[in-house]
Amino acid sequence: MKQKFDALRQEKTHLLTIVNDFTSRLTSPFGSNAGRTDGVSAD
């Protein structure tokens, strides 16, 4: 039972890491280029 719980917890942490990475990737271009229209640093 404990092993299953540990696996679930690891999976949840992994998913949270993916979600956090995804949201930061989504928001960072808009945040860093907020006052810019030339789009030099857009990749």
MDAnalysis code that builds the backbone (N, CA, C; Angstrom):
import MDAnalysis as mda
import numpy as np

u = mda.Universe.empty(129, n_residues=43, atom_resindex=np.repeat(np.arange(43), 3), trajectory=True)
u.add_TopologyAttr("name", ["N", "CA", "C"] * 43)
u.add_TopologyAttr("resid", np.arange(1, 44))
u.add_TopologyAttr("resname", ["MET", "LYS", "GLN", "LYS", "PHE", "ASP", "ALA", "LEU", "ARG", "GLN", "GLU", "LYS", "THR", "HIS", "LEU", "LEU", "THR", "ILE", "VAL", "ASN", "ASP", "PHE", "THR", "SER", "ARG", "LEU", "THR", "SER", "PRO", "PHE", "GLY", "SER", "ASN", "ALA", "GLY", "ARG", "THR", "ASP", "GLY", "VAL", "SER", "ALA", "ASP"])
u.atoms.positions = np.array([
    [0.832, -1.211, 0.000],
    [0.000, 0.000, 0.000],
    [0.867, 1.262, 0.000],
    [1.903, 1.257, 0.829],
    [2.771, 2.428, 0.903],
    [3.494, 2.649, -0.422],
    [3.865, 1.533, -1.064],
    [4.580, 1.646, -2.337],
    [3.688, 2.317, -3.385],
    [2.423, 1.930, -3.391],
    [1.477, 2.517, -4.335],
    [1.319, 4.013, -4.062],
    [1.262, 4.363, -2.776],
    [1.114, 5.769, -2.406],
    [2.326, 6.574, -2.846],
    [3.520, 6.011, -2.653],
    [4.745, 6.699, -3.066],
    [4.760, 6.912, -4.573],
    [4.324, 5.908, -5.318],
    [4.292, 6.022, -6.773],
    [3.319, 7.111, -7.197],
    [2.157, 7.141, -6.556],
    [1.171, 8.175, -6.871],
    [1.711, 9.558, -6.553],
    [2.408, 9.664, -5.416],
    [2.933, 10.961, -5.017],
    [4.001, 11.429, -6.002],
    [4.851, 10.508, -6.444],
    [5.877, 10.867, -7.420],
    [5.232, 11.318, -8.725],
    [4.177, 10.605, -9.128],
    [3.480, 10.953, -10.362],
    [2.876, 12.346, -10.263],
    [2.288, 12.638, -9.113],
    [1.667, 13.947, -8.915],
    [2.716, 15.056, -8.955],
    [3.858, 14.800, -8.318],
    [4.930, 15.793, -8.328],
    [5.420, 16.020, -9.748],
    [5.528, 14.931, -10.507],
    [5.983, 15.027, -11.892],
    [5.012, 15.861, -12.719],
    [3.723, 15.595, -12.539],
    [2.706, 16.356, -13.264],
    [2.742, 17.828, -12.885],
    [2.920, 18.103, -11.593],
    [2.998, 19.493, -11.146],
    [4.187, 20.197, -11.776],
    [5.302, 19.491, -11.874],
    [6.491, 20.076, -12.495],
    [6.218, 20.403, -13.953],
    [5.549, 19.488, -14.656],
    [5.220, 19.718, -16.065],
    [4.294, 20.921, -16.210],
    [3.269, 20.976, -15.362],
    [2.312, 22.084, -15.426],
    [2.994, 23.412, -15.129],
    [3.839, 23.433, -14.101],
    [4.549, 24.662, -13.759],
    [5.453, 25.105, -14.900],
    [6.157, 24.148, -15.502],
    [7.039, 24.465, -16.618],
    [6.233, 25.003, -17.792],
    [5.092, 24.360, -18.062],
    [4.240, 24.764, -19.173],
    [3.709, 26.181, -18.978],
    [3.218, 26.468, -17.774],
    [2.656, 27.795, -17.526],
    [3.729, 28.869, -17.564],
    [4.917, 28.561, -17.066],
    [5.983, 29.564, -17.099],
    [6.431, 29.814, -18.534],
    [6.437, 28.773, -19.356],
    [6.772, 28.959, -20.771],
    [5.707, 29.805, -21.464],
    [4.448, 29.574, -21.086],
    [3.355, 30.333, -21.691],
    [3.412, 31.808, -21.306],
    [3.663, 32.068, -20.031],
    [3.551, 33.443, -19.547],
    [4.816, 34.251, -19.746],
    [5.984, 33.609, -19.772],
    [7.228, 34.377, -19.830],
    [7.402, 35.189, -21.118],
    [7.045, 34.676, -22.307],
    [7.202, 35.528, -23.497],
    [6.343, 36.785, -23.418],
    [5.105, 36.636, -22.938],
    [4.230, 37.799, -22.835],
    [4.741, 38.756, -21.767],
    [5.256, 38.216, -20.684],
    [5.747, 39.051, -19.594],
    [6.990, 39.821, -19.992],
    [7.931, 39.158, -20.676],
    [9.194, 39.815, -21.001],
    [9.045, 40.744, -22.200],
    [8.077, 40.477, -23.061],
    [7.891, 41.315, -24.248],
    [6.655, 42.197, -24.120],
    [6.288, 42.517, -22.888],
    [5.036, 43.230, -22.657],
    [5.016, 44.574, -23.373],
    [6.106, 45.340, -23.286],
    [6.129, 46.658, -23.893],
    [6.831, 46.683, -25.233],
    [7.011, 45.518, -25.832],
    [7.780, 45.447, -27.076],
    [6.910, 44.968, -28.225],
    [7.136, 45.501, -29.402],
    [6.385, 45.030, -30.559],
    [7.303, 44.501, -31.649],
    [8.635, 44.629, -31.477],
    [9.546, 44.163, -32.524],
    [9.742, 42.645, -32.477],
    [9.577, 42.036, -31.291],
    [9.656, 40.588, -31.181],
    [11.031, 40.028, -31.427],
    [12.077, 40.737, -31.001],
    [13.439, 40.265, -31.227],
    [13.717, 39.001, -30.417],
    [13.258, 38.968, -29.164],
    [13.594, 37.850, -28.298],
    [12.551, 36.736, -28.360],
    [11.673, 36.761, -29.334],
    [10.691, 35.686, -29.468],
    [11.348, 34.487, -30.134],
    [11.186, 33.312, -29.494],
    [11.821, 32.138, -30.095],
    [10.810, 31.058, -30.399],
])
